[in-house]
Amino acid sequence: MRGSRFAAVSFDFFNTLVHHQDVRGRGAHIREYFERHGWPCDAWSSSVIDGAFAHCVDQGMPENFADVDPVFRSRITTALLERMGVHVASQVAAEHAESLWNILGPAHFSVFPDVERTLRAVRARGVRLMLISNWHAGLRGFCRALGLDTYFDVIVSSFEAGYEKPDPRIFAIACARLGAPPAQVLHIGDSLIDDVEGARAAGLAGLHLERPRCDLGVVLGYT
């Protein structure tokens, strides 16, 4: 079986293990939300979400994003509104915090149906697992909320590492934390550049997963 030739297998997160529930990204939903409420806003950029989550790091990130408290929801909502140039009173922001968190947080995502059975099969054969993702702060909290964190020995986000795929340094950091030589690790992801070329530049094997057409278990040989 393909994956069993390696001591460890690493995975990308978005569009490899999880996907937007209705195809559209969080930015589209946020803009529509602001428009419905008549809130003028600045142009959208993916850095808005990155900045909103980064803003909350110093005050403490929840370990599990499935059930965050109102204080955290208000804090990240305020950060989001500021970064989008939306000017509303603090009490208005608090009133909308739960609805906006449902867009920002893990409720916006679903796990592909083949993922958990494949991860269980890989682990059952003694292969260790890593997650390497270009993702904002709080990746582990997303994984816990989506029921994925217990499968992984190492979880590394670009926010935490300070490097984004395809930079080989993020792969090197993950392999060092796992204690596995890069040559013994297979990385799987949906991007030919970020995942396949980035992994190979770092000395890992790289495997392209074409979602949603491909089944992860079939690609790995764990069926």
N, C-alpha and C positions, 0 to 999 in steps of 0.2 A: 504494500500500500504506500502511496506516494508520501504521505506525511510521516510514516513510521521510519523513513530513512534518516530523519533528523532528530536531534536531541530536544529541539524546541520548535514550536511554530508560533509566529506572531501574526497579528491581524490588524488591519485598519479598522476603524470604528464606523464612521458614517458611510452609507452606501455599500458597506461590506457586511456588517453585522446588523445595523439598524437603518431605518429609512423614515422619511417624513410620511406621516399617516395619509395625507392627501396629495402627495407629490410636491406641493409647493413648500418653499422654505419659510423659516420663521419671519424673515424680513417682509415678505409679501403680506403675511397675516398681520404683522404689526402696523404696516402702512395702512392697510384696510381698516384696522381698528381705530387708528387716529382719524382717518377720514370720516368714519361713521359718527365720531363724536365731535367733529368739526374742529380738530386740533391741527393747525398748520405745523409743519415739521420740516426739518432739513432733509437733504438728499440722503438716501439710504446707503450704508456701507456695511459690509460684514464686520468691520472693526467696531461697530456700535455694540454688538453683542459681546465681543471680546472685552471691550472696555467696561461694559456694565458688570460682567462677572469679575473682572480684575479689581474693580472698585470695592468689591465685597470681601476680598481676600483678607485684608488686615483686620476686619471685624469678625472674621471666622466664617468658614464655609460649612454648611451642614454636611454630615457624613452620608446622609441619604436624602436625595432630593424628592423622594416620593411623598414626604410629609414634612414640608418646611413650615416654620412658624410665621405668623403675620409680620413680625419684625423684619425677618429676612426678605419676605415678599415686598414689603414697603421699601426696604433699602435698595433692592435691585431695580424696582420699578422707578424709583426716584433717579437712580443712575441712568437708566434707559432714557427717561424723558429728558434729562439734561443733555445727553449725548445726541438726541434727535432734535434739540432746540424747541421742545414743547414746554410752554409756560402755563402751568396750572397750579392752583393752591395745593399745599401739602395734604390737606384733607381730601381733595379730589384724587390725588395720586394714590392715597391709601385706599380709597373706595374702589379703585380699578386694579389694585395690586394682584388680587387673586386671579382675575381674568387674564391679565397680562402674563402672570407666571405660568398659566396653562399654555401659553404660546411659547414662552422662553424655555420652560422646563421639559422634563422627560415625557410629560403627557403628550407632547407634540410628536413623539417618535414611536415606532413599532419595531420589534425585533423580527427579522426575516424568519419564516417558519422552519427553515432547515438548520438554524444556528445552534440551538441548545443541544439537539440530538448529536450534531457533529462535534461540538466541543466536549460532550460527555464521552463520545467514542474515542476522540484523540487522547483525552486524559486517561481513559481506561487502558490504553496501550503504553502508559508510562511516559508520554511525551508532555513536556512542560509548555505552558502557554503564556504569551505576552500580548499586550495591546499597545500599539504605537499609533498615535493619532494627532493630526493637526487639529487641535481642539482648545477651546478656552479653558479657564480655570474651572475646576469642579468635575472633571471627567469621571473620577471614581464615584462621585455622588450620582451621576447619571447612570453609571453601570449598576450601582446598587439598586436604584429605583427600577431599572429595567430587568433585574434579576440575573445580571451577567458577571458581577464582580467576583463571585466565588470560583469561577472557572480559571481566573488568571493569577499567575504567580507574580507578574509585574505589569503595571499599568503606567504608561508614560504619555503625557500630553505635550504638545509643543509649548504651551504656556509654562509648564513646569520645567521642561528641558532647556528652554531658551532658544531652541532651533526648530525649524519646520522641515518636514519632508519636502523635497528629496535630499536635504542636507544630510550627509552620512553620519553626522555627529549625534543626531537623535537616535539612530539605530545603534550606534556604539554605546550610548548611555544605557539603553534598554538591555543590551546584551551583557554589559558589565554588571548591571544590577541582578540579572539572572545568574551570572557566573557561567555563561555559555559562550564558547568561541563563535564568532559570526558565521564561520563556515559550516557550523552545525545547526544553523537556524534557517528556516523557511519563512519568508514573509509573504502574506497574501493581502491584496487590496484591489480596489476598483480602478485605480489610476496607474496608467502605464509609466508616467513620469514620476509622480510622488512615491508610489509604492514599489513598482518593479525596478525602475532605473535607480531610484534612491537606495533600495535594499542592496542591489548588486554593487553599487559604488562603495557600499560599506562592507562588502564581503559576504553578505547573506545571499541565499537564493531568493529569487523573486517570482511570484506567481500572480498572473492577472486574473481577476474574477469579474466577469461581465454580468453585473446585476441588471435587471432581475432574471435574466435568461438562465443563468447558471445556478445549479444547486451546489452549495458549499461541500456537502458530503461526497457528491459525485466527483467533483474536481479533486478532492483530496484522496479519494479512494476509500472513504469510510462510509459505506452504505450497507 
